[in-house]
């Protein structure tokens, strides 16, 4: 017979992370024991939160870089168009 896996709500996980962050002298194992879960589970929740935060930060910088590259592309296109028009003017004058 399969064992049913216990599911914890996001609110429960958030409370656990808050307890870990404000634990003072308590260890993760003590916080986990107080919540009635394994310390490995609390460690995995903590690393997941850390990973998500890293991806979130990276996402913002990627958005900023994308905006910067789009501005740069627009500038380069404008410069190209000016050069094409000036070449057309010089060719016209020579004829």
N, C-alpha and C positions, 0 to 999 in steps of 0.2 A: 504494500500500500504506500502511495506517495504521501510524503509529509507536505502539508500546506505551508507555504512560506508566509510569514507574518509581514504585513505591510505597515509602514509608518507614514503618517501624514507629513506634508511639508512643514506644517506648523510645529509638529513634534521635533522634526529635524532642526528647524530654526531655533527652537528653545534649547535643544541639546548644544548647538553651536554657540549660542549665547552663554550657556553655562560653562562651556569649555573656555571661551574667551575671557570670562570674568571669574575664572575659577580661583584666582589667587594662589594659594599654596596647594590646591587640590590637583591631582593628576587626572589625565583623561580616563584612566582606569577607574578612579574613584567616582568621577562624574557618570561614567557608563554604569557602574554598579548602582548608583543612586537612581538611575533611570530604568534599570532592569534590562539593559541591553549589553551586548559584548563590547569590549573596548576596541576590537578590530572593526566593528560596525561604525563606531563613532569616528575612528581614524579614517575610514573610507569616506564617510560623510564630509569630514574636514578636508580631505584631499580633493574631493569633488567640488566643494565650495571654492577652494583655492584655484583649481583649474578653471572653473567658470569665470572667476574674477580675472584671471590672466587672459582668457579669451576675450572677455569684455573689453579690457584695456587695449588689447591688440586690435580689436574691431574698430575702436574709435580712431586709433592712429591710422588704420588702413583707410577709413573714411576720409580722414584729413589728407592723407597722401593722394587719394583718388581725386579729391577736389583740387589739390595743388597741381596734379598732372593734367587735369582737364583745363585749368587756367593756362598752364604752360603750352598745351597743344593749341589753344585758341590764339595765344600770342604768336606762336610759330606760323600758324596758318595765315594770320594777318600780315606778318613779315613777308611770307612767300607771295601773297597776293600783291603787296606793294612792289616787290621785285619784278613780278610778271608784268605789271602795268608799266613800270618804268622801262623795262626792256622793250615793250611794245611802243612806247613813245620814242625811244632812241631809234628803233628800226624805222618807224614812220618818218622821222626827221631825215634819215639818210637817203630816203627815196626821193 
